[in-house]
Structures are given as C-alpha cells and as structure tokens.
Amino acid sequence: MLIIALFGPLSSFGQINMMGQLKPISDGEKVVFVVEAWDTENWKQKDTIQLSADGKFNKTVKKMSGQCRLKIQPKPTQWLDFIIPTGPAGKSIDFGVIDRLRMNGLTAELKDPENIAYLKLNLAQRELQVAKDSFEQWILRAGVGTNPWHASYLAKHLALNTLCIQSAKDLKGTFTGDIVTRLYYSAASEAFEQNKYTDLTESAWQRQHALDHIPFDDPRILQHNRMMRLLIQYYKTYFYPDNNGTQHAMDQIMSYRKGNEMVDEWLFHFLWENSLIKKEDEPINYLISTYTSGCMEEIPGLDNSTNNRIIAFQNCVVGQPGADFKAMTITGDTTHLYGLEKPGK
C-alpha cells in the first residue's frame, strides 16, 4: 500500500446539499458525521455534519466527486459509502432514514440511478466473494474431487460481469457507468478457454489480462478505493518469489501506462513503495534500471523524497561512499548527506 500522498486532490469545486436522518439515536447523544472522499490512495476528510437531537441533518457541504462515505465520528467502522452522481443529481443527496445498524461498511441505499446500480454491483460482488471463499475453502479441506462450489462460483462471476456490462451501457458518461463498472468487472476463468493465447497457462493468461478492462487513461479510476485493492491483489497474486515472475508482473503493470500523468505516476509509485516495504533488492534494482529514467522524464511530479531515494539507489555501490544529496529536515532546513559525515569517517 502507498504510504505517502503524491497527488493533488481530484475533487471538483462547488457545493452539495446532504440531508437525511439517522436512527436509532440515544437521548442526549451528540452525533457527528465525517464526510470523506476517496482520493488516490486514502480517505480524505472533506466536511463534518452535526446531527440534531432526533438524528436529522441538512447541510451544504464542499463539492466532491467519485466514491464518498459518511462516517460516524469517532467510530472508524461505522460508515456507509456512496457515489456522487454525475450532473444535476449530484447537487442534492437525500439519504432518507439511515439505519445505524447498517453503517458497517455497506453501501447507502440512495434513489438516483448511479447509486442504485452501485448498490447492485456491491451486492453482486459480495455474493461472488462468498462463493469464491467457499470454493477455495473446499479445496483446502478436500483437495480432490469435484468442487460443489464450482458451478456457483462461475454463475456468480458471470452475473456480476453481466451486471457491469449492462450498467455501463445504461449509465454511459457517468462515474458509475464509465469507471465503477470497469473496476468491478473481471476476466472470468472461462474466458481463458476462448482466448487465442493457447501457449499460455491459465495463470499466465490471468497475469497478462487481469487488468485489461481498467481505463488507465482516465484519472477518475483513482477516485474509488477498488482500484487500489485490485492492484494490491494483483501484486500479491502474481509477484512470484523468483525474479522472472516479479519482472514479468512489473512489466505488465507498467505496460498499462496510457499517457495520463497522474495514473502513470501512481503505477510507478505503487511498485516502488511495495518493493521498498518488502525490502526486496531485485525488484527495486529492476524497477530503477528499467523504468526510472523514463518515468522521471515523463512524470515530473515525483516528490523530492522519492527523487532523493531513487538517486541514492542509483548511485549506491557496495563498499563505496554513497553519493551526496540534499534533503529537508523536519524544521524546514536544508541539509546534505556529506554535511552529516563525522570527521575521519
């Protein structure tokens, strides 16, 4: 997972009126909603809403776009997510009566077409996940024979993909239609049987095509946390211990750069940060030697701390003094590596 914020906010300007009522609410209880929006790699607070004694709220908040959520402060697990509708529907959002017991990471039940489709997509995704978990647990327990969950898993997978295709058609030109449906769609296993790459194993085919459906030329993909989760899952699944597997997976991810500066930079940083977190020398060396110069030329927005680390790695030779470089201290002063060197060392 990325650790540092790299990009400017994706949110648009303007205002949104949000209204509704939370139930149940205790006598004398003071409840505050935190309004957050997903921005590239984490949730960012955009506003707060103070609820009345009977749980009602009606407030004009800062304009947002993409995936957002209402979270009860300071309860980190009590929240509902939703989509800011595209166009006039996004100017006013009526949540109606919110069941407090459902505020556990589920999707809000809103009435506009985008959020109706979004709720259906999430429900279909959860049903698929249940079938997938059962399918995999049976393999772990039994290991051989016909898996009784296989048909259910394929059916749920097909149902989700069919819903994605239909929703994309019905909601073309919206965030849900153009982005969310593409993030929820996935290359089904049965598609492997129909592909022309007969020289590939199913695992190799999945590694090569698992992310093909994502519009990497559209920065709006960074406005939904599923993009981050998909890439994390891809990294965990296809980055094998051997160097060739890791290099192939890195090459595949970097091949999705489509010229959008924000997305291209994010893909590079995702690989860079995960390699550093895992403390794996070969992936770091491969990423630097293969992509660094091109990325730094094509994507000038890399932050100074990352640039400094890249330069340090590029000039690092075992047994030799490290290259000098400048950095800013927590007090805002500029220092450099050789300035910290002790005399005679």
QUINORCOR-V796084 format. One line per field, one symbol per residue. phi: phi as a letter, one per 20 degrees, with the letter a starting at -180 (. if undefined). psi: psi as a letter, one per 40 degrees, with the letter a starting at -180 (. if undefined). burial: I if it has 9 or more other C-alpha atoms within 8 Angstrom, else O. A space follows every 10 residues. Layout:
phi->???
psi->???
burial->???
This chain:
phi->.fddedcffe feepbcedbq bececffmfd dcedeccfcm bafcfdacce effenebbbe dffcbnecbd cfedefddbc dadfffngfe ebcdemeefg feecneefee dfgfffffff ffffffffff ffffgfffff eencneffef ffffffffff ffffffffff dgndfffedf fffefbffgf fffdeeefed fffffffecf dfeeffedff fedcffffff ffffffedef gfffffffff gffffefdne gffffffffg ffffffffld ffgffffffe cgffffefcf egffffgfff ffffdecgnd gfffbebeef eneeccgffe ffgnd
psi->iidihdiiie iiiaihhhia hhiihihehh hhhhhiihgc eihhhdiihh iideeiihih iihiiahiih hhhfhdegih iihhihadde dhhheahhhd eegfeihigi eidddddddd dddddddddd dddddddddd dddiahheed dddddddddd dddddddddd fheidddddd ddddiihidd dddeiegeei iddddddded edehgeehee eeeheddddd dddddddegi didddddddd ddddeeheeh dddddddddd dddddddefh dddddddddd edddddddge ehiddddddd ddddehhhei iiiiiiihie eeihiiddee hihe.
burial->OIOOOOOOOI OOOOIIIIII IIIOOOOOOO IIIIIIIIII IOOOOIIOII IIIOIIIOOO IIIIIIIIII IIIOOOOIII IIIIIOOOII IOIOIOOIIO OIIIIIIIOI OOOIIIIIIO IIOIIOIIOO IIOIIOOIIO OOOOOOIOIO OIIIOIIIII IOIIIOIIOO IIOIIIIIII IIIIIIOIOO OIOOOOOOOO OOOOIIIOOI OOIOOIIOII IIIIIOIIOO OIOIIOOIIO OOIOIIIOII OIIIOOIOOI OOIIIIIIII IIIIIIOOOO OOIIOIIIOO OIOOIIOOIO OIOOOOIIOI OIOOOIOOOO OOOOIIIIOO OOOOIIIOOO OOOOO
